[in-house]
Amino acid sequence: MYVINLVYTAPLDRIDDALDAHRAFLATQFDAGIFVAAGPKVPRDGGIIIAVRIERDRLDRILATDPFAEQGLARYEVTEFKTTRLAAGLNVPIPV
């Protein structure tokens, strides 16, 4: 499982211009079952994505296709962790 910290490297007006394309990118990855949570940080200086069921090199290739990456609007800090415990009712796959 991965926590992906997006850090904006461009002004918010440029982020907003690419937001619809970024959201379409997110939707594709949610539909594929790779992203399980995403949203903007508060304050709005980036965002967070949670990814599962994927190898790191493939995740890096996917992140490179995000319009924010393609347009040089954000950088990505990826942290991998092994999920060993979940809150009751939380349905996130735990790798074996």
Protein Blocks (a to p, Z undefined) as FASTA:
>chain_A
ZZdddddfbdfklmmmmmmmmmmmmmmmmmnomagbdcdddddfbccdddehiafklmmm
mmmmpmklmnopaccdddddddfbdcehiacdddZZ
